[in-house]
Amino acid sequence: MTGSDRSDRTHEDEQRQLLRSALDEFVANPGASLDIAGRIEVLLDDLYPSDDYLQETVEMLACYRPEEAERTIGWAVMRSRLIGVKRHLDTQDEKSKVQLHDRENNPHGGAVK
């Protein structure tokens, strides 16, 4: 891994931590602000451009309004979705850890015994 790769990885890890913090903040605060929703929207879009579930969430966040007006998505619905996003990310993190472990223990490929 080059220095540039490590730097990119560190930046991505920082962005993921910011995303987790913003998700926690949104879920914990009824009527969470558009600013928090906007941060989550951008981070999800930047970090997970090919994840359909998370891209659908980005679209939902674009329709979020704390006051729950007609044709918008209100806090309760968005909160429920973002709790699902947190679970989804936990699952993705676990898969990544297993893959990293497998690569470290078997760098030449093939089945791990």
Secondary structure, 3 states (H helix, E strand, C coil): CCHHHHHHHHHHHHHHHHHHHHHHHHHHCCCCCHHHHHHHHHHHHHHCCCCHHHHHHHHHHHCECCCCCCCCECHHHHHHHHHHHHHHHHHHHHHHHHHHHHHHHCCCCCCCC
